[in-house]
Amino acid sequence: MPNLKPLNMPPNELKKHVATVHVSGELSLLERKIVNVLLLNAYDELLTKKRHTLPVGILCTMLGFDSKNHDALKRALLKVMSTPISFDLLQDGGKTDWEASPLIAYASIKSGTCAYEYSDWLAEKLANPDIYTLININVQRQFSGGYALALYENCLRFKRTGSTGWISVETWRRLLGADASMYDEFKHFSSEVIKKAVKEINQVSNIIVTPEYKREARRVVQIRFLVEENPQRSMLDNEEDEGQKAIRNSDAFKRLTKLGVGDRLAISWIQQEPDRALQTAIYVEDRAKRKQIRGNAGGYARTVFEKGARIELAPKIPEITPDSSVKDEEQASADERARRTSDKIKALSLSEKQRFAAEYMAQGGKGNTYQPEIGTFKNALERTAYTSWLRTKIAAQ
């Protein structure tokens, strides 16, 4: 695949943020979530890699979906493949340039792995954050309505400008997938789609949207949404920011990214399974030092992590040679300590896990999603923070 450069747009267009992204057709809640999860997975390599892969199990976990229902997943992928995304970009003089592409150009599910591709043209568009806003997966999980998620996606990128601008009712229906004939009458579209979607967005997301209506001869012909930060969710956003900051400062993140794993992918791994992420980094580092990896270390790390098999870490005994450095010895010692700590955590009984979790929360650790029946936390950020505390606690014993 030829090297692609990020899309360079004239500065005046970037400042205006007037690109309007239209996803035509009625996508279900699951289908919309698939679009965002697949993009998150591919984002770091949109311009350097043609085909992207994601284990079906991990895909379903990120979707909050039954991983055994592959037929439903295949139907959803087919719908996404048949759904176009179009870009209307306002140029100087009021003229509009229009371009469109299928959301996904190719998809497959083989041997437990979902593979997919974007067209080169769409990959360039999606890689430009001034045109397409990457949806926070943690926020996406809070939505239960497809119309609400669709409206959220179409309002989020206008947070900085404060308004979507006036858009016709017909266009909003197309954007939200509200094509049913019952919505031809505006009062039904307003009560069943707009009002319910606005209520859900304002309750569960990081923005507040307020609809305004423009009438002609007492008939609503255009709608715009005012968009602002949700102050009641700002605390959650700050917690997520702090959580991601902690992840970026973690040993696992630094090691994984040094191996060539993308930032977003490394964060996702650590949020899902922090211990396994660190073990993967240590294991791949060791294989790389022994020159036992063919090809890219980052790609090999991804295979190791996503394969799901137990990672066996051999004890590290530093060899003393004339060329050995103190730094090498310290690294080997740190690897061994990390391995021992992981083994001790795995060996904890349920009562011990519960005792440590209680101690953590007594010291001020957040436990909103604590699950006493398994002794851990459901929320990825809470689980990551707790695991970091637990590793420090165990290592000090």
N, C-alpha and C positions, 0 to 999 in steps of 0.2 A: 504494500500500500504506500503511495507517495506521501511524503511529509506534508501535512496540512498546517497552514498558519491560522491563528485565531482570526475571526472575522473583524476587519477594521472598518468601523463606521465613522462617518464625518462627525466631528465633535458636537455640532449643533443638534444632530439627531440623538446623540447619547444624552445630552443635557435635558432634552425634552421628554425623554422616556415615552415616546409616542408609539412604540411598537405594540400592536394589539395581537395577542396570540389567540387564535380560534381553534378549538378542538371540536370539529363537527361531529354530529351524530350523538346518540344517547349512550353514554358509557355508564355502566353500573358503578356502584361504590367499589367493588372488588377490582373492576377494570381500571378505574382511575388510580387506585392504590398500586396496581401492577406497574402502570406507567411511571409513577414516581419512584418506586423501589428499584426498578430496572435502571432508571437514569442515575439514581444514587450510586448503584453498584458500578456503573460504567464511567461515571463522571471524570475520574482522574485520568482515564485513558481514552476519552472520546476522540481526541485528535491524533492518537498514536496507535490505536488498535482497532481493527475492523470488527472482529467477533468478540463478544463478551460472554462470560459464563457465570452461572450462579447455581450451587446445589439446590435442588428442589426443596429439600428440607429447610434450608436457611431462608429461601424465598418465602415459603409458607409461614415460617416463624415471623418474618418481618411484616407479612400481610395480616397476621393473626387469623390464618386460614387452615382448614383441615388438610394436612399434608397427604392424606390417603385419597382424597378426591381429585385424582389427576384428570379425570374427564372434564370436570368443571374448570380446572385450571387451563386445560387445552382450549376449551370454548372461549374462555376469557382472553387468552392470547390471540386466538383467531379474530375476535372482535377488535382487539387493539390493533392488529395488523391491517384490518380493513377500514380503520378509522383515520381520516386525514387530519393533519394539523396544518393550519394556514397562517400566514403572517401578512398582516396589512400594515405597511410602514409608511407613515405620513412624510412626504417629502416637502421641500420648500415650494411655495406656490399652491399648496393645498392638494397636490396630486398624490395619489396613493399607489404604491407598488404592491402587487399581490403575488405570493408564492405559496406553494403547498407541497406536502409530502406525506406518505403514510407514516404513522407514528413509529412503527417498527417494520423494517424491510424483510426480516427473516426471523424465524423462531423455531426451536426444536426442543424436545425433551427426550434425552437418551441416557440410559444408564444412571438415572437419578440426577442428571444435570440439565439445567435449562440454558440453552445457548441462543443468542439473539444478535441482530445487527441493526445499525441505523444507516441510512443513506449518508454519503459523505457530506452532502449539502445540509442535511438536518443536524448532523454531528457538529458542524461549525456553528449553526444557530444555537443549539442547546448549550454549547460550551461558552457562549457569551452571556454572562449574568445580567447584562443590561437589556437583553431581549427575553430571556427565559429565567424565571425564578425557581431555584431548586427548593422543593418543599421539604420542610423539616419532618422526617418520618415520625418522630415522637409526637408532633402535633397532629399529623395525619391520622395516627391511631385513635385519636380521641373522637373522630367523626363517625357518626352512625348513619348519616344521610348522604346520598350521592349528590343531591342538589346543593347541599351545604358545602361539601368538599369542592364541587365545581365552582361555586361562587367564591369560595375562599381562594382558590387558585387564581381566579381572574381578578381578584381585588388585591392580593398580597403584594404584587409588584408595583402597585400604586401607593404603597405606604409612604414613600418619601414625598410624593407629589400631593398626597392628601385627597385625591379624587380620581375616579375612573374616567371622568368626563361623560358627557351625554352620549348615550348609546340607545339605539332604537329598541323598542320592546321586542320586535321580531328577532333582532340580533341576540338579545339577552336570552330569549327562548332557545335559540340555536346553541349558544354557548353553554347553557345549563342542561341541554338535552331535554327540555320540556316541550316535546313536539306533539304530544297527545292533543287530540281535537278539543278536549274539555278546556284546554288552556287558551283556546281562541278567544274566549271571553275573559277579559282582563281580571275581573274580580276573582276568578278561580286561580289564575296564574299568581295573583298577588297573595291570596290567602294560603294556598297549598304549596307554593314554591318559594316566593320571595320572603314572606314573613317567617316561615318556618326555618328557612336557610339562614336568614339574618339572626334569628334567635339562637340557633345552634352555634354559629360562628362566634357570636359575642359571649357565649357561655364557655366554649372549650378552647378557643384559639388565642393567639397573641395579638389579634387586632380587633377593633370594633368597627363595624360597618353600619352606615345609616343611609337608607335609600331616600332619594329625592325624585320627584316626578314632574315632568313637563307635559302640559296638556294643550291640546288644540281642540277647540269646540267641545270642551268638557271631557274629551277623550284622552287618556294617557297615551302618549306616543313615544316618549323617551324616558329613560331612567338613568340616574347616575348614583354612585355610591361614594359617600364620604368615608375615607379610610384613616384611622388613627390607631396609635398604640393602645392596647388594652391594659390599663393600669393594674387591674386585678390579676393579670397573668404575668406582669413584669417580674414578680418575684420568682416565678417558675422559670422564666427566661434566664434570669440571673443565675439560678441554680444550675440550669443546663450549661450556661457559659462557664461557671466555675467547675462543673463536672468535666467538661471537655478540656478545660485548662489543666485540670489535674491529670487527665488521661495523657495529654500532650507532654506533660512533665514526667510521666511514668517511664520506668526502665523498659517496659515492654514496648511502648510506642517508639521510643528512641531506637531501640534495636531493630524493630520491624521496618521502620522507615529507612534506616541505614542499609538494610538488606534490599531495599527497592520497593517495598510495599507502599502503595499510595496512602496518603494521610487519612482520607475518609474510610478506606477499607480497614486500616489499622485501628481506627477509633471504633468502627463497627465490631471488629473482632473482640476488642478489649471490653466493650459494653456487653457483648454476648457471653463470652467465656474468658475472663481475665487471666485465669491460671493457664488455660490452654494456649492463649496468645503468647504469654511469656515463654512457655515450654517450647512452642513452635520456633520462636526467635532463637532460643538457646540451641535447640536441636539443629536448625539450619546453619547457624554460625559454626557449629562444630563440624558439620558436613562440608561446609565451604572451606574451612581451614585445612581439612584433609583432602581437598580437591576431589570430593566425591559427588559434586553436583554438575550435571551437564546443562548448560544454558544459564538462564537467568535465576539468581537466588531468590528474587522476589516472587517469581512465578512458582518456584519450587516450594516456597513458604506457603503460598496459597493452596497448593495441592496438599501439603501436609496438614494444614489447619482444617480444610474443608472435607478431607477424606473421612474424618471422624474416628479413625483408629487411635488406639492408645499410643502415646508418644513415650518411648523408652529413652530416658536420659542416662547415658553412661556416666559413672563418677569421673570427675575430671582430676587427674593427678598431674600437675605441671612438671614437665621435664626440665631439669637443670642442665642447660648446655651453655657454651660460651656465648651463644647469640641470644639467650633468653634475657628478657627484660623484666624489671620489677612490675611494669604495667601488665605484661602477659600473665605473670603469677597472680596479680591482684584480680585480673579478669577471670581467670580460671577459678580462683577461690570464691569470687562472687557468684559464678555459675553454680558451683557446688552448693553454696549456701541457699541459693534460690531453689535448687532441686530438692534439697532436704526440707525446706519450708513447704514446698508444694506437696511432698509426700506426707508430711505431718498433717496438713490441712485435709488431705484426702482420707486420712485415717481417723478423723474425728468422728465420734459417735453423735447421734442426734441430740442427746442431752448435752454434750459438750458444745455442739453448734448453737444450741439454744442459750446456753450459759454465756458464750462469747457475744452472741447477738444482744442479749439483755445488757451486758456490760457496755457494749458499744453505744446502745441507745441511752443508757444511763449517763454516759459521758457527753451526751448532746448530739449523737449521730442521728440522722434522719431515718425514721422507720415507718413512714406512711404506708409502705407496701410490704411490710414484714410478714412472712408466712411461717408461723411457728411450727406447723406440721412438717416442714422440711428444713427449718432453721436458716432460711436465707431471705432475700428480698426480690420481689417480682420486678420492680423498676430497675432498668439497666444502670442508670446513674447512681441510684442508691446502692445497688449491688456492687458497683465498681468502687465506690467510696468505702463501703464496708470491707470489701476484699483487701483493699490497700491497708486499711487499719488492722485487719486480721493478720495479714502477712507480717506487718511490723511487730504485732503482738507475739506471734508464734516464733518469729526469728529471734526475739529477745529472750526467749525462755531457755 
